[in-house]
Amino acid sequence: MNDTQTSTVHLDPENWPGRAVGTDAMAVLGLVFAFVLFPLGIVFSALGLRNTRRDGSRGRGLALAGMTISLLQVLAIIALVLWAAFGAGS
């Protein structure tokens, strides 16, 4: 008696997923540039947010983190400029 079983794989292209959903590159770049060059972090994070909403790709959290960090740096610079202009001379 032969106990070996043969297996055949049937590939049906109609049942394949459309495309693998990966992490959006703009969202990743937005987070990276938030630490390196924050104006580009704002731009890439905004593009990443748009892409994740439109495509359904992953990375929305990365884009939100990049946008938050970039905007906090903008607020810190504004606060430093205001402090230097009005608070330091008193």
MDAnalysis code that builds the backbone (N, CA, C; Angstrom):
import MDAnalysis as mda
import numpy as np

u = mda.Universe.empty(270, n_residues=90, atom_resindex=np.repeat(np.arange(90), 3), trajectory=True)
u.add_TopologyAttr("name", ["N", "CA", "C"] * 90)
u.add_TopologyAttr("resid", np.arange(1, 91))
u.add_TopologyAttr("resname", ["MET", "ASN", "ASP", "THR", "GLN", "THR", "SER", "THR", "VAL", "HIS", "LEU", "ASP", "PRO", "GLU", "ASN", "TRP", "PRO", "GLY", "ARG", "ALA", "VAL", "GLY", "THR", "ASP", "ALA", "MET", "ALA", "VAL", "LEU", "GLY", "LEU", "VAL", "PHE", "ALA", "PHE", "VAL", "LEU", "PHE", "PRO", "LEU", "GLY", "ILE", "VAL", "PHE", "SER", "ALA", "LEU", "GLY", "LEU", "ARG", "ASN", "THR", "ARG", "ARG", "ASP", "GLY", "SER", "ARG", "GLY", "ARG", "GLY", "LEU", "ALA", "LEU", "ALA", "GLY", "MET", "THR", "ILE", "SER", "LEU", "LEU", "GLN", "VAL", "LEU", "ALA", "ILE", "ILE", "ALA", "LEU", "VAL", "LEU", "TRP", "ALA", "ALA", "PHE", "GLY", "ALA", "GLY", "SER"])
u.atoms.positions = np.array([
    [0.826, -1.178, 0.000],
    [0.000, 0.000, 0.000],
    [0.875, 1.248, 0.000],
    [0.546, 2.198, -0.783],
    [1.326, 3.427, -0.905],
    [0.693, 4.500, -0.020],
    [1.438, 4.943, 1.018],
    [0.912, 5.942, 1.958],
    [1.269, 7.367, 1.576],
    [1.964, 7.528, 0.500],
    [2.318, 8.891, 0.105],
    [1.135, 9.544, -0.577],
    [0.950, 10.801, -0.245],
    [-0.141, 11.554, -0.846],
    [0.449, 12.632, -1.733],
    [-0.172, 12.825, -2.819],
    [0.288, 13.889, -3.693],
    [-0.608, 15.095, -3.493],
    [-0.006, 16.215, -3.551],
    [-0.741, 17.456, -3.360],
    [-0.573, 18.303, -4.612],
    [-1.656, 18.824, -5.072],
    [-1.585, 19.742, -6.193],
    [-2.102, 21.092, -5.725],
    [-1.472, 22.106, -6.196],
    [-1.863, 23.466, -5.848],
    [-2.558, 24.051, -7.061],
    [-3.755, 24.505, -6.855],
    [-4.500, 25.130, -7.929],
    [-4.443, 26.639, -7.743],
    [-3.854, 27.296, -8.698],
    [-3.754, 28.747, -8.637],
    [-4.879, 29.342, -9.462],
    [-5.736, 30.061, -8.787],
    [-6.872, 30.688, -9.447],
    [-6.684, 32.202, -9.397],
    [-6.285, 32.819, -10.507],
    [-6.015, 34.265, -10.494],
    [-7.217, 35.109, -10.118],
    [-8.416, 34.607, -10.280],
    [-9.596, 35.402, -9.930],
    [-9.754, 35.575, -8.430],
    [-9.137, 34.691, -7.648],
    [-9.253, 34.781, -6.189],
    [-8.041, 35.423, -5.536],
    [-7.109, 35.908, -6.316],
    [-5.931, 36.568, -5.754],
    [-6.317, 37.940, -5.245],
    [-5.651, 38.408, -4.186],
    [-5.909, 39.784, -3.747],
    [-5.379, 40.778, -4.776],
    [-5.973, 41.960, -4.805],
    [-5.591, 42.976, -5.786],
    [-4.132, 43.366, -5.678],
    [-3.726, 43.755, -4.513],
    [-2.320, 44.068, -4.256],
    [-2.109, 44.054, -2.758],
    [-0.900, 43.777, -2.379],
    [-0.585, 43.771, -0.957],
    [-0.588, 45.210, -0.450],
    [-1.225, 45.412, 0.677],
    [-1.284, 46.754, 1.252],
    [-0.096, 46.905, 2.184],
    [0.797, 47.824, 1.845],
    [1.987, 48.050, 2.646],
    [1.933, 49.398, 3.337],
    [3.018, 49.737, 3.981],
    [3.119, 51.019, 4.657],
    [3.459, 52.097, 3.636],
    [2.770, 53.200, 3.722],
    [2.967, 54.285, 2.768],
    [4.339, 54.918, 2.962],
    [5.076, 55.072, 1.872],
    [6.434, 55.623, 1.938],
    [6.429, 57.083, 2.374],
    [5.426, 57.850, 1.975],
    [5.363, 59.268, 2.355],
    [5.166, 59.415, 3.864],
    [4.410, 58.506, 4.456],
    [4.205, 58.555, 5.902],
    [5.513, 58.283, 6.640],
    [6.274, 57.324, 6.143],
    [7.572, 57.012, 6.761],
    [8.521, 58.196, 6.598],
    [8.569, 58.767, 5.393],
    [9.434, 59.927, 5.159],
    [9.003, 61.116, 6.000],
    [7.706, 61.272, 6.211],
    [7.216, 62.363, 7.050],
    [7.743, 62.262, 8.469],
    [7.757, 61.052, 9.004],
    [8.277, 60.869, 10.360],
    [9.785, 61.078, 10.407],
    [10.496, 60.589, 9.418],
    [11.959, 60.748, 9.387],
    [12.328, 62.226, 9.274],
    [11.686, 62.931, 8.334],
    [12.008, 64.340, 8.135],
    [11.517, 65.218, 9.285],
    [10.599, 64.736, 10.087],
    [10.173, 65.500, 11.254],
    [11.344, 65.720, 12.214],
    [12.265, 64.779, 12.247],
    [13.428, 64.905, 13.121],
    [14.606, 65.586, 12.431],
    [14.666, 65.501, 11.114],
    [15.822, 66.011, 10.381],
    [15.570, 67.426, 9.866],
    [14.491, 67.610, 9.138],
    [14.177, 68.892, 8.510],
    [12.662, 69.058, 8.553],
    [12.180, 69.703, 9.615],
    [10.752, 69.667, 9.912],
    [9.830, 70.279, 8.853],
    [10.245, 71.268, 8.047],
    [9.309, 71.702, 6.995],
    [8.986, 70.584, 5.993],
    [10.004, 69.791, 5.659],
    [9.734, 68.638, 4.802],
    [8.917, 67.585, 5.537],
    [9.067, 67.512, 6.846],
    [8.249, 66.594, 7.642],
    [6.780, 66.929, 7.552],
    [6.454, 68.218, 7.523],
    [5.059, 68.635, 7.391],
    [4.515, 68.230, 6.020],
    [5.307, 68.475, 4.986],
    [4.861, 68.174, 3.617],
    [4.668, 66.671, 3.424],
    [5.675, 65.880, 3.790],
    [5.583, 64.437, 3.586],
    [4.519, 63.808, 4.478],
    [4.355, 64.327, 5.678],
    [3.304, 63.796, 6.553],
    [1.924, 64.089, 5.987],
    [1.743, 65.277, 5.435],
    [0.451, 65.605, 4.816],
    [0.181, 64.691, 3.617],
    [1.210, 64.442, 2.818],
    [1.046, 63.519, 1.688],
    [0.759, 62.100, 2.173],
    [1.416, 61.702, 3.248],
    [1.167, 60.378, 3.813],
    [-0.242, 60.233, 4.348],
    [-0.753, 61.281, 5.007],
    [-2.131, 61.241, 5.488],
    [-3.120, 61.133, 4.329],
    [-2.858, 61.874, 3.274],
    [-3.734, 61.814, 2.101],
    [-3.701, 60.425, 1.461],
    [-2.509, 59.877, 1.321],
    [-2.379, 58.565, 0.684],
    [-3.022, 57.459, 1.502],
    [-2.853, 57.503, 2.824],
    [-3.442, 56.453, 3.656],
    [-4.961, 56.533, 3.634],
    [-5.501, 57.717, 3.542],
    [-6.955, 57.863, 3.455],
    [-7.455, 57.391, 2.095],
    [-6.728, 57.732, 1.046],
    [-7.165, 57.419, -0.313],
    [-6.968, 55.941, -0.653],
    [-5.794, 55.395, -0.354],
    [-5.450, 54.030, -0.752],
    [-5.844, 52.979, 0.274],
    [-5.966, 53.396, 1.515],
    [-6.188, 52.423, 2.571],
    [-4.907, 51.745, 3.014],
    [-3.763, 52.308, 2.618],
    [-2.487, 51.722, 3.020],
    [-2.209, 52.032, 4.480],
    [-1.278, 51.287, 5.023],
    [-0.914, 51.492, 6.426],
    [0.016, 52.686, 6.554],
    [0.176, 53.188, 7.768],
    [1.111, 54.271, 8.012],
    [0.455, 55.554, 8.489],
    [-0.849, 55.523, 8.742],
    [-1.532, 56.736, 9.197],
    [-0.951, 57.228, 10.520],
    [-0.645, 56.309, 11.416],
    [-0.051, 56.689, 12.698],
    [1.324, 57.313, 12.537],
    [2.103, 56.797, 11.598],
    [3.414, 57.380, 11.332],
    [3.275, 58.800, 10.797],
    [2.318, 58.994, 9.888],
    [2.103, 60.324, 9.326],
    [1.608, 61.292, 10.393],
    [0.729, 60.835, 11.267],
    [0.249, 61.699, 12.349],
    [1.376, 62.055, 13.313],
    [2.225, 61.096, 13.614],
    [3.367, 61.367, 14.494],
    [4.326, 62.360, 13.852],
    [4.595, 62.183, 12.566],
    [5.474, 63.117, 11.855],
    [4.905, 64.521, 11.820],
    [3.602, 64.624, 11.580],
    [2.955, 65.940, 11.551],
    [2.982, 66.590, 12.933],
    [2.711, 65.815, 13.956],
    [2.706, 66.348, 15.325],
    [4.081, 66.846, 15.727],
    [5.104, 66.051, 15.487],
    [6.470, 66.447, 15.858],
    [6.905, 67.678, 15.077],
    [6.587, 67.718, 13.788],
    [6.960, 68.878, 12.962],
    [6.262, 70.142, 13.441],
    [4.975, 70.038, 13.722],
    [4.231, 71.218, 14.169],
    [4.660, 71.669, 15.569],
    [5.031, 70.737, 16.427],
    [5.559, 71.125, 17.735],
    [6.878, 71.883, 17.599],
    [7.682, 71.501, 16.627],
    [8.927, 72.237, 16.393],
    [8.643, 73.643, 15.874],
    [7.635, 73.780, 15.022],
    [7.245, 75.111, 14.541],
    [6.788, 75.975, 15.721],
    [5.956, 75.411, 16.593],
    [5.495, 76.163, 17.769],
    [6.655, 76.533, 18.694],
    [7.612, 75.642, 18.850],
    [8.772, 75.938, 19.697],
    [9.601, 77.078, 19.108],
    [9.770, 77.109, 17.813],
    [10.528, 78.195, 17.179],
    [9.786, 79.513, 17.310],
    [8.471, 79.493, 17.130],
    [7.677, 80.716, 17.297],
    [7.777, 81.208, 18.728],
    [7.699, 80.290, 19.691],
    [7.818, 80.685, 21.097],
    [9.196, 81.272, 21.392],
    [10.248, 80.695, 20.827],
    [11.595, 81.230, 21.044],
    [11.758, 82.618, 20.425],
    [11.194, 82.812, 19.251],
    [11.284, 84.121, 18.605],
    [10.529, 85.170, 19.415],
    [9.338, 84.814, 19.877],
    [8.566, 85.748, 20.697],
    [9.257, 86.034, 22.025],
    [9.841, 85.021, 22.612],
    [10.546, 85.217, 23.877],
    [11.773, 86.108, 23.651],
    [12.487, 85.890, 22.542],
    [13.665, 86.700, 22.258],
    [13.271, 88.145, 21.958],
    [12.140, 88.325, 21.320],
    [11.723, 89.685, 20.938],
    [11.140, 90.462, 22.113],
    [10.380, 89.796, 22.957],
    [9.657, 90.535, 24.003],
    [10.083, 90.186, 25.420],
    [10.493, 88.965, 25.668],
    [10.758, 88.559, 27.037],
    [12.198, 88.728, 27.469],
    [13.114, 88.629, 26.579],
    [14.530, 88.652, 26.970],
    [15.010, 90.037, 27.330],
    [14.391, 91.067, 26.789],
    [14.838, 92.432, 27.043],
    [14.332, 93.026, 28.340],
    [13.395, 92.355, 29.004],
    [12.818, 92.920, 30.237],
    [13.713, 92.769, 31.416],
])
